[in-house]
Amino acid sequence: MSPYSKAFLSKILVPLLLLSATLAGCSDIYYDRRETISLTADDARESNRVAQVVDPWPPHSANKNIAFNGEKMQTAVERYRTNKVIQPVNATTSTMAQAQAAAAASAAATGQNAPAAAVK
């Protein structure tokens, strides 16, 4: 008599074998043995076409004629050289706070006392 009973074979071993055969079909051995760089390497023509583009930049990126204000740039460079740089004003959402900060910044730049704050 065999050590395995029919109940063991029918209730445990057969479903286990069927499950293992089903899961073996999901194996990625086929994908591991592909002759490509990666699983998404099937767009070779498109990648070659993009790699051989002469100049991928848009035409307007070569425009070197940029509009600027020379006088303003010259005063900014002079302030930088003399170490009199105007500190940036804190950005807030309140227009009253912006007005006070702008007045304080302009007063600091000219060396005057800042005006008194408005009373609410």
HELIX and SHEET records of a PDB file:
HELIX    1   1 LYS A    6  PHE A    8  1                                   3    
HELIX    2   2 LEU A    9  LEU A   13  3                                   5    
HELIX    3   3 VAL A   14  ALA A   24  1                                  11    
HELIX    4   4 ILE A   29  ASP A   32  1                                   4    
HELIX    5   5 ALA A   44  ALA A   51  1                                   8    
HELIX    6   6 PRO A   59  ALA A   62  5                                   4    
HELIX    7   7 GLY A   70  ARG A   81  1                                  12    
HELIX    8   8 THR A   95  THR A  110  1                                  16    
END                                                                             
